[in-house]
Structures are given as C-alpha cells and as structure tokens.
C-alpha cells in the first residue's frame, strides 16, 4: 500500500479515492504522508480520499481564517486555531482534515494539549471547508459532532449548525450570533483581491467595532 501511495501524484484540484482501507492502513498512510504536506485527506468507513487543493482554494481559506481570527480578537474571545489538523475517531471509522478549525467555547478544555483524542477531547467548535473543486464530507463532520461547519463555495458562505446529529443550514453563526457574516465574509474576501490582505483586515476590524457599539 505505501509503495503504491508514494507513486501517486495528485495534481492540484484533483482527488484520488482508495477503497477498502482499514483503520490500521489509514493510520499508516497518515504517518507516511506526514503533517507538512499539500494534500488533504478524508476517511469514511474504508474509503480514503486524498485531494490536492488549488492555489485559489488556499488563498480563500487563509483570508477567511484571518477574518475569523480578527473577529475573535475584536470580540475579546480566547480561541485556538489548529488549521488542517487531522481529526479522527476509530470507533466511528471516520477522519477529516478541515481547511481551518477553531476551538472557541471549548478553548480552555484543549489549551496546552499537543495531541487531541476525540474519544475524550471535544471536537473543534467551528470548522471551515473551502470547496473550489471538492465536496464537503458533511456526514464525517456530523459523526465527529462538530457543532458548526462553514462551507465556502463559488463566492458564497453557508453556515451549518448541528441539530439532533444532522446539519441544518442557518442564517446566523452559533459562535457569532446577530452578525450578518454570510453576507459580510464573502464581501471582505473579495475586497482583499484588490485592496490587499492588511487593508482588508483593518477595514473588517473597524466594521466589527461598529457592530459591537450598536
């Protein structure tokens, strides 16, 4: 399996599916791929997907992640951003690497931990998936009980909240209620393409402060 895996080259924007991968093989593949890599993985009960994002995907997820961090800082909320950490649960035979993820309400419970185990630790409070070419694995996030999942696709932001084990689309964020983020986040992302990252983040921070004062 590992010899074959090393021979696989996944072009940007493409994905490879491997069938009948057991948990031990999945763990071995993760270790072989290493943490510092361009590919993303998703594992769902024996099916392993390996995907290489496009540069556009990486730009969008970095800016949206920066906007989220700025929002949390302006609201004076402690958080931990773990990027594309691998989250997995052997009992459910599922694993996923979000584009970005944040511990917010559960930040204190994982603060200082170098390794997370979802059999004892909480899942991230918010995960972000940027879908330029790939699909979001909603069922994996549902199984791992991630309370809030953001999907950004084709210039639109969709917020999904976990209710009774299933995602329901919402107009508001669970972590940031009463803020029109579905409208605002795509606007500032688009603004960054012409105004630049730093200028956009400064403008966004001003907008957040205005909302707080209302």
N, C-alpha and C positions, 0 to 999 in steps of 0.2 A: 504493500500500500504506500509506504513512504517513498520508495524508489519511483513509483508511478507519480506520486504527488509532486515530487521535485521536478519532474519533467513537464508538468502542466504550467503553461504560461497563459494567464488570463488577461487579455487586452483590456484597457480602460473602457468602462461601460458595459463589459460583458460578464457573464457568470458561468460557473461550472457546477453541475449537480452530481453528487456521488450518492449512489443508492446503497442500502444495506450496510451502513456504517454503524457498528456497535459503539457503546459508550467508551470502552477502552480505546478503540481505534480513534474516536473523536478526541479524547484526551491526548493521545499520542500525536495526532495531527496538529493540535493546538500547540503542543510543545515544540514540534518540528518547525512550524511556521514562525514561532517566536512572537514577541509582543510588538516589536518595531517593524511593521510591515504596512504595505499599502492596501492589502486585501482586507475585506470584511467577511465574517462567517455567520451563518445561521444554521442551527441544528434542530431538526424537528422529527423525533422518533424514527431515527435511522436514515434520514435524508439530510445530507450536508451540502449547503450551498456556499460556494466561495466566489466572491464578487470583488472586482476592482473598480472603484469609483472613478468618474470623470473629474477633471480639474474643476469644472463648473460646480460639481457636487461638493468638492472640498471647500471652495470659496463660500458657497451658500451656508454650509454648516458652521464654518468658522465665524462668519459675520453674525448669524443668528445666535450662536453660542455667546459671542461677545455682547450682543444686545441683551441677552438673558442675564449675563453676569452684571452688566451695568444696571439693569433693573433691580436685581437683588441688592446691589451695593447702595443704590439710591434709597431703597426701602429699608436699608439697615438690617437686612436679614442674613444671618450666617448661612453659608452653603458650602458644599464640596462639589466641585466639578470633576468628573472622572473620565471625560472624553469617551473613547471607544473601548472601555473596559469590557471584558467577556463576562457575561452573567449566565450562569448555568445552574441547573438543578437535575441531578442524576435521577431522582425518584420520578420526575416528570419526563425524563429523557429529552430535555429541551435546553437550548442555549442560544444566546443572541449577543451581538455587539452593536449597540446603538451608535449613531453618529456622534451624539453628545448625550450625557446624562448628568442629572443633578440630584444630590441629596439636599433637601431643604428642611422639611418638617422633621425628618429623621437624621439630620446632620449630626446631632450630638451623639446618636447611637453608633455611628460608624467613625466618628472623629478619631484620628490617630491609628486606625487599623490599616495594615499593609495588605492584608488579604481579606476578601469578603466571601462568606459562605451563605448562600441564600436559604440554606436549611435552618440557619439560626439568625442571620442578619436580615434586615428589611431590604426589599428591592429599592432602587432609586425612586424618588418621588416624581421625577419627570424625566422622560426620555424623548429624544429628538431623532427623527428619521428624515433624511432628505432624499426624495425619490426622483432622481432625474432619469434613471434607466431601470431601476429595480423596484420590486414590490416590497411593501412593509409587511412583516410577518405578525399580523395582529394576534393570531392565536398563541404565538410564543410569548408575547408581552402579557396577554391575558393569563396564561398559565403561570407566569412568573409574578403575576399580581402587581405590575407596575401601575400605580394609580392614575397617572396622566401621561398620555402619549401625544406628542406633536408630530404631525406629518406635513412636510412642506413639499409641494409638487406643482410644477407648472405655474409658479408665481403665486400660489395660494397656500395659506396656512389653515390646517384643520386641527382642531383640538378634540381629543378623545378622552373621556373620563370613564374609569372602570366602575360599573354599576352591576352588582349581582354577578360578577365574574365575566361580564361582557362589556366591550367598549360602546359608549354612546356618544355621538358627536355633540359637542357643546359650543355655545357662542362665547363662553367665558372660561377662563382658566380656574382650576381648583386652587392653585397656589397664588394666583394674582386676580382675585375677583374684582369686578367693576372696572376693569381696564379693557379697552377695545383692541386687544392685541392681535386678533385675527386680521384686522384692517391695518394696524399700525406697523407691525413687524415686517410684512412684505414691502410697505412703503419705504421704510428706512433701509431695508436691504437693497432696494432698487436705487435709492438715493446714494448709497455707498459706491455704486458703479461709476458715478460721475463726480461726486463730492469727495470721495476717498473715505477710508475707514475712520480716521481720527475725527475729521469734521462731522461725520455722520453720528458717531458715538456722542460727541459733545452736544449735538442738536437733540439727540434722543434723551440724554440725561436732563436737558432743560425741559423737554416735554414731560418726563416723569415727575419732575419737581412741580411743574404746573398742575399735574393731576393730583398730587399729594395736597396741594394748597387749596384745592377746590372744596 
